[in-house]
Amino acid sequence: MKLALQRNLDLNLVADDIRDYVCQITGMNCA
């Protein structure tokens, strides 16, 4: 179960990175 949770956290971090990247390249303010 801990492994699944760790994977979920990693996916959340990746999603945050992608959102930040999209905000930067589009110039949108995604605070």
Phi, psi and omega per residue, in radians:
M1 nan -0.633 -3.135
K2 -1.128 -0.641 3.131
L3 -1.114 -0.749 3.125
A4 -1.098 -0.717 3.129
L5 -1.117 -0.743 3.129
Q6 -1.081 -0.716 3.116
R7 -1.098 -0.704 3.141
N8 -1.105 -0.737 3.115
L9 -1.100 -0.727 3.129
D10 -1.083 -0.735 3.131
L11 -1.121 -0.667 3.104
N12 -1.118 -0.694 3.112
L13 -1.130 -0.733 3.118
V14 -1.092 -0.755 3.127
A15 -1.072 -0.706 3.112
D16 -1.117 -0.751 3.129
D17 -1.074 -0.755 3.141
I18 -1.109 -0.768 -3.135
R19 -1.092 -0.758 3.114
D20 -1.082 -0.719 -3.132
Y21 -1.123 -0.794 3.119
V22 -1.065 -0.728 3.121
C23 -1.076 -0.691 -3.123
Q24 -1.189 -0.797 -3.061
I25 -1.328 -0.396 3.132
T26 -1.660 -0.231 -3.136
G27 1.316 0.216 3.118
M28 -1.390 2.689 3.107
N29 -1.680 1.720 -3.095
C30 -1.936 1.237 -3.109
A31 -1.373 nan nan
